[in-house]
Amino acid sequence: MSLDTKAVAHIATLARIRVPEQDLAGLAKELNGIMTWIEQLNEVDTTGVEPMTGVEQRGLPQRQDVVNDGAMPDKILANAPEPAHGFFTVPKVVE
C-alpha cells in the first residue's frame, strides 16, 4: 500500500493535525515506511501463538467482592452537608 501526499493530507485532516504543504512529501515517505513494516509483520506465521497482555504470564491480584459499609460511617458522613439517620440527604428531583 502506498500513500501519496493527497492521502496524507486527508489523514492529517481526519486527525485534526495541521501539516504544512512542504512537509507532506516527507510525512508520506515516513508513513509508507511504516506501512511496509506492517506488511512484513502480516507475513509472520503466528498459528499456535496465544495473545499476550505482557511478558509475564500471571493474573492480577483480586480482592474478595464483599459488600460492606466501609466500617467508618461517622467519618464518611462527616463530609455530608446535611446527614440524616446515617444517610446522605439530597434535594428532591422528581415531583
N, CA, C and O atoms as a GROMACS GRO file, in nm:
protein
  380
    1MET      N    1   0.084  -0.118   0.000
    1MET     CA    2   0.000   0.000   0.000
    1MET      C    3   0.088   0.124   0.000
    1MET      O    4   0.184   0.133   0.078
    2SER      N    5   0.057   0.216  -0.085
    2SER     CA    6   0.138   0.336  -0.097
    2SER      C    7   0.051   0.459  -0.075
    2SER      O    8  -0.058   0.471  -0.132
    3LEU      N    9   0.099   0.550   0.007
    3LEU     CA   10   0.026   0.672   0.036
    3LEU      C   11   0.090   0.789  -0.038
    3LEU      O   12   0.212   0.807  -0.034
    4ASP      N   13   0.008   0.867  -0.106
    4ASP     CA   14   0.059   0.987  -0.171
    4ASP      C   15   0.032   1.108  -0.082
    4ASP      O   16  -0.029   1.095   0.024
    5THR      N   17   0.075   1.225  -0.125
    5THR     CA   18   0.061   1.345  -0.043
    5THR      C   19  -0.086   1.382  -0.023
    5THR      O   20  -0.122   1.437   0.080
    6LYS      N   21  -0.171   1.352  -0.122
    6LYS     CA   22  -0.313   1.382  -0.108
    6LYS      C   23  -0.374   1.296   0.005
    6LYS      O   24  -0.452   1.347   0.086
    7ALA      N   25  -0.338   1.167   0.010
    7ALA     CA   26  -0.389   1.078   0.114
    7ALA      C   27  -0.337   1.121   0.251
    7ALA      O   28  -0.410   1.115   0.350
    8VAL      N   29  -0.211   1.163   0.257
    8VAL     CA   30  -0.153   1.207   0.384
    8VAL      C   31  -0.223   1.334   0.432
    8VAL      O   32  -0.248   1.350   0.551
    9ALA      N   33  -0.254   1.425   0.340
    9ALA     CA   34  -0.326   1.547   0.376
    9ALA      C   35  -0.465   1.512   0.429
    9ALA      O   36  -0.512   1.575   0.524
   10HIS      N   37  -0.530   1.414   0.369
   10HIS     CA   38  -0.662   1.372   0.415
   10HIS      C   39  -0.654   1.308   0.553
   10HIS      O   40  -0.738   1.336   0.639
   11ILE      N   41  -0.554   1.225   0.576
   11ILE     CA   42  -0.534   1.163   0.708
   11ILE      C   43  -0.508   1.270   0.813
   11ILE      O   44  -0.561   1.262   0.924
   12ALA      N   45  -0.428   1.370   0.779
   12ALA     CA   46  -0.399   1.479   0.872
   12ALA      C   47  -0.526   1.557   0.905
   12ALA      O   48  -0.546   1.599   1.019
   13THR      N   49  -0.611   1.576   0.805
   13THR     CA   50  -0.738   1.646   0.830
   13THR      C   51  -0.827   1.564   0.923
   13THR      O   52  -0.887   1.619   1.015
   14LEU      N   53  -0.835   1.434   0.899
   14LEU     CA   54  -0.916   1.348   0.986
   14LEU      C   55  -0.864   1.348   1.129
   14LEU      O   56  -0.942   1.343   1.224
   15ALA      N   57  -0.732   1.353   1.144
   15ALA     CA   58  -0.670   1.353   1.277
   15ALA      C   59  -0.665   1.494   1.337
   15ALA      O   60  -0.619   1.513   1.450
   16ARG      N   61  -0.713   1.591   1.260
   16ARG     CA   62  -0.712   1.731   1.304
   16ARG      C   63  -0.572   1.778   1.338
   16ARG      O   64  -0.549   1.843   1.440
   17ILE      N   65  -0.479   1.743   1.249
   17ILE     CA   66  -0.340   1.785   1.263
   17ILE      C   67  -0.309   1.878   1.147
   17ILE      O   68  -0.330   1.842   1.031
   18ARG      N   69  -0.258   1.995   1.177
   18ARG     CA   70  -0.222   2.090   1.073
   18ARG      C   71  -0.080   2.057   1.025
   18ARG      O   72   0.016   2.067   1.101
   19VAL      N   73  -0.069   2.016   0.899
   19VAL     CA   74   0.060   1.981   0.840
   19VAL      C   75   0.087   2.077   0.724
   19VAL      O   76   0.006   2.085   0.632
   20PRO      N   77   0.198   2.150   0.728
   20PRO     CA   78   0.230   2.240   0.617
   20PRO      C   79   0.249   2.162   0.487
   20PRO      O   80   0.290   2.046   0.488
   21GLU      N   81   0.218   2.227   0.376
   21GLU     CA   82   0.226   2.163   0.243
   21GLU      C   83   0.365   2.107   0.214
   21GLU      O   84   0.377   2.000   0.154
   22GLN      N   85   0.470   2.178   0.256
   22GLN     CA   86   0.606   2.133   0.227
   22GLN      C   87   0.646   2.009   0.307
   22GLN      O   88   0.743   1.942   0.272
   23ASP      N   89   0.574   1.978   0.415
   23ASP     CA   90   0.606   1.861   0.497
   23ASP      C   91   0.532   1.735   0.454
   23ASP      O   92   0.562   1.626   0.503
   24LEU      N   93   0.435   1.748   0.364
   24LEU     CA   94   0.353   1.633   0.325
   24LEU      C   95   0.435   1.522   0.257
   24LEU      O   96   0.412   1.404   0.283
   25ALA      N   97   0.529   1.560   0.172
   25ALA     CA   98   0.608   1.459   0.099
   25ALA      C   99   0.693   1.377   0.196
   25ALA      O  100   0.699   1.254   0.185
   26GLY      N  101   0.758   1.443   0.291
   26GLY     CA  102   0.840   1.371   0.389
   26GLY      C  103   0.756   1.283   0.479
   26GLY      O  104   0.796   1.172   0.514
   27LEU      N  105   0.638   1.332   0.517
   27LEU     CA  106   0.549   1.255   0.601
   27LEU      C  107   0.495   1.134   0.526
   27LEU      O  108   0.477   1.026   0.583
   28ALA      N  109   0.467   1.152   0.395
   28ALA     CA  110   0.422   1.039   0.312
   28ALA      C  111   0.529   0.932   0.306
   28ALA      O  112   0.498   0.813   0.313
   29LYS      N  113   0.655   0.972   0.293
   29LYS     CA  114   0.765   0.875   0.288
   29LYS      C  115   0.774   0.797   0.420
   29LYS      O  116   0.792   0.676   0.420
   30GLU      N  117   0.763   0.869   0.534
   30GLU     CA  118   0.770   0.802   0.664
   30GLU      C  119   0.653   0.705   0.684
   30GLU      O  120   0.672   0.593   0.730
   31LEU      N  121   0.532   0.749   0.647
   31LEU     CA  122   0.416   0.662   0.663
   31LEU      C  123   0.424   0.540   0.571
   31LEU      O  124   0.382   0.432   0.610
   32ASN      N  125   0.478   0.557   0.450
   32ASN     CA  126   0.496   0.443   0.361
   32ASN      C  127   0.595   0.343   0.420
   32ASN      O  128   0.577   0.223   0.404
   33GLY      N  129   0.699   0.392   0.487
   33GLY     CA  130   0.793   0.303   0.554
   33GLY      C  131   0.726   0.224   0.666
   33GLY      O  132   0.752   0.105   0.683
   34ILE      N  133   0.640   0.291   0.741
   34ILE     CA  134   0.566   0.223   0.848
   34ILE      C  135   0.473   0.119   0.790
   34ILE      O  136   0.464   0.007   0.842
   35MET      N  137   0.403   0.153   0.681
   35MET     CA  138   0.310   0.059   0.618
   35MET      C  139   0.385  -0.063   0.563
   35MET      O  140   0.333  -0.174   0.569
   36THR      N  141   0.505  -0.043   0.509
   36THR     CA  142   0.586  -0.155   0.461
   36THR      C  143   0.623  -0.247   0.576
   36THR      O  144   0.618  -0.370   0.562
   37TRP      N  145   0.658  -0.190   0.690
   37TRP     CA  146   0.693  -0.269   0.807
   37TRP      C  147   0.572  -0.348   0.855
   37TRP      O  148   0.586  -0.464   0.894
   38ILE      N  149   0.454  -0.288   0.854
   38ILE     CA  150   0.332  -0.357   0.895
   38ILE      C  151   0.303  -0.473   0.800
   38ILE      O  152   0.262  -0.580   0.845
   39GLU      N  153   0.323  -0.452   0.671
   39GLU     CA  154   0.302  -0.560   0.574
   39GLU      C  155   0.397  -0.676   0.600
   39GLU      O  156   0.360  -0.792   0.582
   40GLN      N  157   0.520  -0.646   0.643
   40GLN     CA  158   0.615  -0.753   0.678
   40GLN      C  159   0.566  -0.829   0.800
   40GLN      O  160   0.580  -0.951   0.806
   41LEU      N  161   0.509  -0.760   0.897
   41LEU     CA  162   0.457  -0.827   1.017
   41LEU      C  163   0.341  -0.918   0.982
   41LEU      O  164   0.324  -1.023   1.045
   42ASN      N  165   0.260  -0.881   0.883
   42ASN     CA  166   0.147  -0.963   0.842
   42ASN      C  167   0.191  -1.095   0.781
   42ASN      O  168   0.112  -1.190   0.776
   43GLU      N  169   0.315  -1.104   0.734
   43GLU     CA  170   0.366  -1.226   0.673
   43GLU      C  171   0.414  -1.328   0.776
   43GLU      O  172   0.439  -1.444   0.741
   44VAL      N  173   0.427  -1.288   0.901
   44VAL     CA  174   0.478  -1.377   1.006
   44VAL      C  175   0.370  -1.480   1.041
   44VAL      O  176   0.253  -1.445   1.060
   45ASP      N  177   0.411  -1.607   1.049
   45ASP     CA  178   0.318  -1.715   1.084
   45ASP      C  179   0.299  -1.717   1.236
   45ASP      O  180   0.394  -1.744   1.310
   46THR      N  181   0.179  -1.688   1.281
   46THR     CA  182   0.151  -1.683   1.425
   46THR      C  183   0.053  -1.791   1.467
   46THR      O  184  -0.012  -1.779   1.571
   47THR      N  185   0.040  -1.896   1.389
   47THR     CA  186  -0.051  -2.004   1.427
   47THR      C  187   0.001  -2.072   1.553
   47THR      O  188   0.120  -2.104   1.562
   48GLY      N  189  -0.086  -2.094   1.647
   48GLY     CA  190  -0.049  -2.160   1.773
   48GLY      C  191   0.009  -2.066   1.877
   48GLY      O  192   0.045  -2.111   1.986
   49VAL      N  193   0.019  -1.938   1.847
   49VAL     CA  194   0.072  -1.842   1.943
   49VAL      C  195  -0.045  -1.772   2.010
   49VAL      O  196  -0.128  -1.709   1.943
   50GLU      N  197  -0.052  -1.783   2.143
   50GLU     CA  198  -0.162  -1.720   2.215
   50GLU      C  199  -0.135  -1.571   2.234
   50GLU      O  200  -0.021  -1.530   2.253
   51PRO      N  201  -0.240  -1.490   2.229
   51PRO     CA  202  -0.222  -1.345   2.253
   51PRO      C  203  -0.170  -1.320   2.394
   51PRO      O  204  -0.203  -1.393   2.487
   52MET      N  205  -0.089  -1.216   2.408
   52MET     CA  206  -0.030  -1.183   2.537
   52MET      C  207  -0.069  -1.041   2.577
   52MET      O  208  -0.087  -0.955   2.492
   53THR      N  209  -0.082  -1.018   2.705
   53THR     CA  210  -0.102  -0.883   2.755
   53THR      C  211   0.027  -0.829   2.814
   53THR      O  212   0.037  -0.709   2.843
   54GLY      N  213   0.125  -0.914   2.832
   54GLY     CA  214   0.254  -0.874   2.887
   54GLY      C  215   0.352  -0.990   2.876
   54GLY      O  216   0.314  -1.100   2.834
   55VAL      N  217   0.477  -0.967   2.913
   55VAL     CA  218   0.577  -1.071   2.901
   55VAL      C  219   0.569  -1.173   3.014
   55VAL      O  220   0.618  -1.285   3.000
   56GLU      N  221   0.507  -1.136   3.123
   56GLU     CA  222   0.496  -1.226   3.237
   56GLU      C  223   0.354  -1.281   3.243
   56GLU      O  224   0.257  -1.205   3.246
   57GLN      N  225   0.342  -1.411   3.245
   57GLN     CA  226   0.210  -1.476   3.248
   57GLN      C  227   0.164  -1.493   3.391
   57GLN      O  228   0.195  -1.594   3.455
   58ARG      N  229   0.090  -1.397   3.442
   58ARG     CA  230   0.033  -1.409   3.574
   58ARG      C  231  -0.095  -1.327   3.580
   58ARG      O  232  -0.112  -1.231   3.504
   59GLY      N  233  -0.183  -1.365   3.668
   59GLY     CA  234  -0.308  -1.293   3.683
   59GLY      C  235  -0.293  -1.172   3.773
   59GLY      O  236  -0.195  -1.159   3.847
   60LEU      N  237  -0.388  -1.085   3.765
   60LEU     CA  238  -0.387  -0.968   3.851
   60LEU      C  239  -0.438  -1.004   3.989
   60LEU      O  240  -0.528  -1.088   4.002
   61PRO      N  241  -0.384  -0.943   4.092
   61PRO     CA  242  -0.435  -0.971   4.226
   61PRO      C  243  -0.577  -0.916   4.239
   61PRO      O  244  -0.606  -0.805   4.194
   62GLN      N  245  -0.662  -0.995   4.299
   62GLN     CA  246  -0.801  -0.954   4.315
   62GLN      C  247  -0.843  -0.968   4.460
   62GLN      O  248  -0.802  -1.060   4.530
   63ARG      N  249  -0.926  -0.875   4.504
   63ARG     CA  250  -0.979  -0.881   4.639
   63ARG      C  251  -1.116  -0.949   4.634
   63ARG      O  252  -1.176  -0.962   4.528
   64GLN      N  253  -1.163  -0.991   4.749
   64GLN     CA  254  -1.295  -1.050   4.756
   64GLN      C  255  -1.400  -0.943   4.729
   64GLN      O  256  -1.387  -0.830   4.775
   65ASP      N  257  -1.503  -0.979   4.654
   65ASP     CA  258  -1.612  -0.887   4.622
   65ASP      C  259  -1.717  -0.896   4.732
   65ASP      O  260  -1.814  -0.972   4.722
   66VAL      N  261  -1.696  -0.817   4.838
   66VAL     CA  262  -1.782  -0.822   4.955
   66VAL      C  263  -1.845  -0.684   4.974
   66VAL      O  264  -1.776  -0.583   4.971
   67VAL      N  265  -1.975  -0.682   4.993
   67VAL     CA  266  -2.045  -0.556   5.019
   67VAL      C  267  -2.030  -0.522   5.166
   67VAL      O  268  -2.059  -0.604   5.254
   68ASN      N  269  -1.984  -0.398   5.194
   68ASN     CA  270  -1.975  -0.353   5.332
   68ASN      C  271  -1.996  -0.202   5.336
   68ASN      O  272  -2.004  -0.137   5.232
   69ASP      N  273  -2.006  -0.149   5.456
   69ASP     CA  274  -2.032  -0.006   5.471
   69ASP      C  275  -1.904   0.075   5.487
   69ASP      O  276  -1.911   0.195   5.514
   70GLY      N  277  -1.790   0.014   5.474
   70GLY     CA  278  -1.663   0.083   5.489
   70GLY      C  279  -1.613   0.087   5.632
   70GLY      O  280  -1.501   0.130   5.657
   71ALA      N  281  -1.695   0.042   5.725
   71ALA     CA  282  -1.659   0.032   5.867
   71ALA      C  283  -1.625   0.167   5.929
   71ALA      O  284  -1.560   0.171   6.034
   72MET      N  285  -1.667   0.276   5.868
   72MET     CA  286  -1.643   0.408   5.927
   72MET      C  287  -1.752   0.506   5.884
   72MET      O  288  -1.720   0.610   5.826
   73PRO      N  289  -1.878   0.476   5.911
   73PRO     CA  290  -1.986   0.564   5.864
   73PRO      C  291  -1.979   0.704   5.923
   73PRO      O  292  -2.019   0.800   5.856
   74ASP      N  293  -1.930   0.720   6.045
   74ASP     CA  294  -1.923   0.854   6.105
   74ASP      C  295  -1.823   0.942   6.030
   74ASP      O  296  -1.849   1.060   6.007
   75LYS      N  297  -1.709   0.885   5.993
   75LYS     CA  298  -1.609   0.961   5.918
   75LYS      C  299  -1.661   0.997   5.779
   75LYS      O  300  -1.635   1.107   5.729
   76ILE      N  301  -1.733   0.905   5.716
   76ILE     CA  302  -1.785   0.930   5.582
   76ILE      C  303  -1.892   1.039   5.586
   76ILE      O  304  -1.891   1.129   5.502
   77LEU      N  305  -1.983   1.030   5.681
   77LEU     CA  306  -2.091   1.128   5.690
   77LEU      C  307  -2.044   1.262   5.745
   77LEU      O  308  -2.119   1.360   5.737
   78ALA      N  309  -1.924   1.271   5.799
   78ALA     CA  310  -1.871   1.399   5.849
   78ALA      C  311  -1.859   1.501   5.735
   78ALA      O  312  -1.863   1.621   5.761
   79ASN      N  313  -1.843   1.456   5.612
   79ASN     CA  314  -1.831   1.545   5.498
   79ASN      C  315  -1.966   1.582   5.437
   79ASN      O  316  -1.972   1.669   5.349
   80ALA      N  317  -2.074   1.520   5.481
   80ALA     CA  318  -2.205   1.547   5.424
   80ALA      C  319  -2.259   1.680   5.477
   80ALA      O  320  -2.247   1.707   5.597
   81PRO      N  321  -2.318   1.763   5.390
   81PRO     CA  322  -2.370   1.891   5.439
   81PRO      C  323  -2.490   1.873   5.533
   81PRO      O  324  -2.503   1.948   5.630
   82GLU      N  325  -2.579   1.776   5.504
   82GLU     CA  326  -2.696   1.754   5.588
   82GLU      C  327  -2.725   1.604   5.603
   82GLU      O  328  -2.817   1.553   5.539
   83PRO      N  329  -2.649   1.532   5.684
   83PRO     CA  330  -2.679   1.390   5.702
   83PRO      C  331  -2.806   1.372   5.783
   83PRO      O  332  -2.840   1.453   5.869
   84ALA      N  333  -2.876   1.261   5.754
   84ALA     CA  334  -2.998   1.233   5.829
   84ALA      C  335  -3.012   1.083   5.848
   84ALA      O  336  -3.014   1.007   5.751
   85HIS      N  337  -3.020   1.039   5.973
   85HIS     CA  338  -3.041   0.898   6.007
   85HIS      C  339  -2.934   0.807   5.948
   85HIS      O  340  -2.964   0.694   5.908
   86GLY      N  341  -2.809   0.854   5.941
   86GLY     CA  342  -2.699   0.772   5.891
   86GLY      C  343  -2.690   0.767   5.740
   86GLY      O  344  -2.621   0.680   5.685
   87PHE      N  345  -2.757   0.859   5.669
   87PHE     CA  346  -2.754   0.861   5.523
   87PHE      C  347  -2.724   1.003   5.474
   87PHE      O  348  -2.741   1.100   5.548
   88PHE      N  349  -2.680   1.014   5.348
   88PHE     CA  350  -2.668   1.143   5.282
   88PHE      C  351  -2.808   1.188   5.241
   88PHE      O  352  -2.890   1.106   5.199
   89THR      N  353  -2.837   1.316   5.252
   89THR     CA  354  -2.964   1.368   5.202
   89THR      C  355  -2.936   1.449   5.076
   89THR      O  356  -2.836   1.520   5.068
   90VAL      N  357  -3.025   1.438   4.980
   90VAL     CA  358  -3.012   1.511   4.853
   90VAL      C  359  -3.142   1.582   4.825
   90VAL      O  360  -3.247   1.542   4.876
   91PRO      N  361  -3.138   1.689   4.744
   91PRO     CA  362  -3.260   1.759   4.712
   91PRO      C  363  -3.353   1.672   4.627
   91PRO      O  364  -3.308   1.587   4.550
   92LYS      N  365  -3.481   1.694   4.642
   92LYS     CA  366  -3.581   1.620   4.567
   92LYS      C  367  -3.572   1.660   4.420
   92LYS      O  368  -3.572   1.779   4.388
   93VAL      N  369  -3.565   1.562   4.330
   93VAL     CA  370  -3.551   1.592   4.188
   93VAL      C  371  -3.674   1.556   4.108
   93VAL      O  372  -3.689   1.603   3.995
   94VAL      N  373  -3.764   1.474   4.162
   94VAL     CA  374  -3.887   1.434   4.094
   94VAL      C  375  -4.005   1.475   4.181
   94VAL      O  376  -4.007   1.449   4.301
   95GLU      N  377  -4.101   1.539   4.120
   95GLU     CA  378  -4.218   1.580   4.198
   95GLU      C  379  -4.336   1.494   4.170
   95GLU      O  380  -4.443   1.514   4.227
   0.00000   0.00000   0.00000
